[in-house]
Amino acid sequence: MIVPAGGWLFLMSMSDAEPGNEGPRRVSKKELYDAFADGWEVESIQPARCEIHPEFTEMKFSEGGPKMWFAAFRRRG
């Protein structure tokens, strides 16, 4: 087991609220809840933004940076 019982996992993923389809696949809040339904407590899933590396500025994302999810999960057990 990579994360022991009581351990935390912090995750940033592209939000389905981000328009377009360039870059990483968009993930819904429900998908995150579903993916961590077994063996995890969902402590928090909050909207966030991230900066883009200058090498990838030709991709079109929302002004202010792509819309993301910042999630915190705690391993049960």
Secondary structure, DSSP 8 states (H G I E B T S, - for coil): --S-TT-EEEEEEEBTTS-SSSSS--B-HHHHHHHT-SSEEEEEEEEEE----GGGTTS---TTS-EEEEEEEEE--
